Amino acid sequence: MNAKGVEHPDIFTESGRFVVASHSVLIAPVLELFSHDYQTKSLKLKEQNPPLIEELRELNALLSPRTCIEYMHDALDHMESLLTLFNLGHIDLQDRSNAEILVHQIIKKSLYLSQDNPLPDIERLQVKLQERYLINSSIFQSIPDYWGLQQQFPIMPLDRLDVPAIRAASLWDITCDSDGEIRFKPETPLYLHDIDLDEEEYFLAFFNVGAYQETLGMNHNLFTHPSECTILINDTGYEIENFTESENIMNILEDIGYDKSKLLTNLKNKLAISEFSTEEEKSDTLQKLEMYLYQNGYLRTTR
């Protein structure tokens, strides 16, 4: 370039995230919705309910695309009045619970009824009353640069792809740390589906996690990397290879400086002098403890 008198170009490369990030996807099941108790089946109405609760029942039954905004505001006003009555001792805890469930149902229905024509009032309320989804994963282990650097990762559900996702969502992991959260942000919003986890499973995928996440991940709260596999896609379908189980808790403890054999010896000694009535109970307890310690820290469902 010097010989030709051509100006040298500025070349920028980012050969980590750009080249390899897309090869890996983290998949995590949703374990719980924090509004689980607001389902219709949780209502326990009385034979005689306070007038405001009867009005909430009527609003809930008469919701339509034309009335949803008006009725939603009426429901919020009723809720405020009912809270005042509760504080004064004029309604009981069951009435308050029924009121909260009915108002939640009215808000949720209003979201669905207005989804083809989203209105500012609904959108503002949606962000304020966002749904919280508990996921079987550790943000510190699997996407630590979201927590440390606010790096954004594409997130989407793997289910219901033919149904609009309209619930403003924040994600909470299963660590005991309050920073284990992906918060809803209006500038980078995440919308998910309203689901009944008693009836169905719901999985989320986190994309572009194949660059630095495995080396940055930490054994925070004794969570190691999730179980991994390689998926080979061909013309006829796919094959799963190289399955690697997540590291168990005993190996993690050894990695951070504890002696596995001493831990088990101490457990046996503590059980030997414990107040269990029989040797069979002591043996059964030790077997269960060893089984749990040789599993990974992620939750197991009964499905």
N, C-alpha and C positions, 0 to 999 in steps of 0.2 A: 504493500500500500504506500509505503514511503516512496518507492521508485516511481509509482504512477501518480503520486501527489493526491491520493485519495484520503479523505479524513477517516481516522480510525473510528469504528462504531463502538457504542457502549453496549456490552453484552451482559445480560443479567440471567443467571441460572438459579434454579432451586431444585436440585436433583433428588432431594429426598421426598418431600410430600408430593411434588408434581409427578414424579416418575412412578412411585410405588404405592402411594397411599390408597389408591382405588382397588388394590388387589384383595383387601381384607374388609370384612363386614362383621360388626359385633351385633349379635341377636340376643335380646333380653325379653323374657316374658313379663307381663304386667301381673303383679301379685294382688294388688288391691287398689281401689279408688277410695279416696278419703271421704267421699260423699256416699259411700256404700249404704249407710244407714238411712239415707233419704229416699230409698226406693218406696214405691207405693205399697208394697207388701209389708213394710214396717209400720204403716198406719195402724193405730189401735184406737179407733173412734169409740165414743161412748154412745149410750142410747140418747142421752141429753148432752149436747155439746154447746159451748158458749156461742152466742150469735155470730161473732166475728169468724169463728172457725167454720160455721155453716155457710157463711158468705164466701169464705175461701174455697170450700168444696164446690160451690156454685160457679165461681169464677173459673176454677180448674175445668169444670165440665163444659163451660160455654166458650172456651178459648177458640179463636179463629184468626186467620191472617189479618182480618179487619180490626179485631178487638184486642189483639195480643198486647200492644203497647199500653193501651188504657187499662186493661185488666192487670197487667204486670205492675203498674204504678199503684193501682188500688191494693194489690196484694202486699206490696212493700209497706204501704201506709197501715194496713191491717196488722202486719207483723210488728211494726213499731208500737202500735196501740196494745197488742197482746203482750209484748215484753213489759210495758208499763203495768198492765194488769197483773202479770206474774210477779213483778217486783213488789207490788202492793199486796200480794197474797190473795187476789181474787180468782186466779186460775191456778191449777196445779201443774206439776212437771209433765204429766201426760198430755195435757192440753198444749203446753209449750212445744213438746216434741211433735205433736200432730200439726201444729201451725208451721213449724220449720219445714217439715216434710212437704206440706201442701205448697208453701211458697217456693221451695226448691223445684217442685214439679211444675209450677206455673212458669218459672223462669226458664226451665229446660224446654218446655213445650214452646215457649215464645221464641227460643233460639231456632227450633226446627221450623216453626211456622213462618219465620221471617228470613229463612236462609236464601231464598231466591231474590229477596230485596232487603239486604241488611240495612238496618236503621241505626243512626248514631247512638240512640239511647241503649239499644240492645248491645252494640259493640262495646260501649263504655262499661256496661254492667258485666258483660262477658269477661272482660279483662280483670275487673275487680273481683269477680266470683269465680275465678278460673278453677278448673278441676285439677287435683293433684293425683298423679299416678305413681304408685310405688313399684319400682322395677327390681328384678332379681339380678342386680349387678352392683359393681362398685365403680363410681366415677373416678376415684383416686387410683384405682388399678388399671382400668381399661381406657379411660380418656382423661388422664391427669392434666393435659395441657388445656383442657376446657377450664378446669378448676384454677390452674396456675397462671394461664396466659389469656384466658377467655377466647381461645381458639374455637371457631364455630365448626360443627360437624353436621352434615345433612342427616336429618332424622325423619323416618316415616314409618307408619304401620305396615305390617305384612298381611294384614287381614282387611276385609271390607273395602277393597280398593275400588269397588264400583259404587260406593256410598260416600257422599260428601262428609269430610271430617270437620266438625264445626265447634268442638269444645276447646276453648282456650286452655292449654295444658302446661303444667310444670311437672318435671320429673324428679322423683326422690329415690335415692338408692337405699340399700339395706344396711349401710354402715351406721354407726351411732354418731357420726359427725354431722353437725348442722350445715356444713358446707357441701355435703353430698347431694347437691340439688342443681338441676338445670332449670333456671327460672324462665317464666314466660316474659318475653320482651316484645313490645309493640313493633320495634324496628326489625326484629328477627322472630316473628311469631311462629309458634307451633300449635297446630290444631289436630286433635285426635277425636276418636269416636266415643260416644256414650255407650258403655257396655255393661252387661251383667256377668260378672266373673263367676257367679254360681252356675251359669248355664254355658259359658263358652270361654275359650282361651284367647288371648290377645298378645301378639308379639310385636316388638318394635325393632327396627334395624337402624344401626348407626354406621354411616358410611365414611370412607376416607380415613380409616383408623389403622392403615397398614404401614405407616411411615415410622413414627417414633414411639408409638404407644407402648409396645412391648418392653422397650428399654427404659422408658420413663416411668412405667407402672411401679407402684410401691405396695408392699404388703401391709397396707394400712388396715387396721382392724382384722388382721390375719386373713385377708382376701388375696389370693394369688390370681394368676391369669385364669380366665374361664377355660373350660374344655374347648379344644380346637380340633379342626379337621380341614382337609383339603377337598374341595368339590371340583371335580373334572366334568365339564360340560361337553357333550359330543352331539352328533347329529340325531341320535336316538334317545337322548335323555341325559342323565348325569350319573356319576359314580362318586362315592364318598371314600376317601383314603386318608391315611396318616392321622387317625384319630388319636388325640393326646388328652388324657384325663387331667383335669385341674389338680394342682399339687395339694396334698392333704395337709391338715393342720399341724401334725407332728413334724413333717419336713419343714414347714415354715418356721416353727418354733426352733428347730435345729439351725436353720439358716440365720436366725437372729441371735444365736448364742446360747440357747438352752440345750441341755443334755437329755435326749429322748429317754435313755435308759433310766436316768435318775428321776425323771418325771413319773414314769410308770412305777418305779420302785416306791416313790413317795405315795402315789395313789394306793398301791397295795397295802402299804404300812398304815395309812390313814383308815382304809377300810377294815383292816384287821382289828383295830381298836375302836371301831365305830360301834354304835348302839343297834345295828341291825340284829334281829333276833336269831337268825339262822345263818349257817355257812352258805346255804344255797342262795339266800338273798345277797350276801356279800359277793359271791361268785357272779351272780346275774348282773349286779350293778357294775362290777369291774368289766365284764364283757361289753356292756352297753357303752361305758365310757371309752373303752378301747376302740369300739366300732365308730363312735362319733369323732374321736381324735384322728382316726385314719380315713376320714372323709374330708372333703373340702368344705369351706365355710359358707358356700351358697345354699340358699334354702331349697328344700325339696317339697314338692306339692304332692297331694294324694291322687292326682289324676294319672 
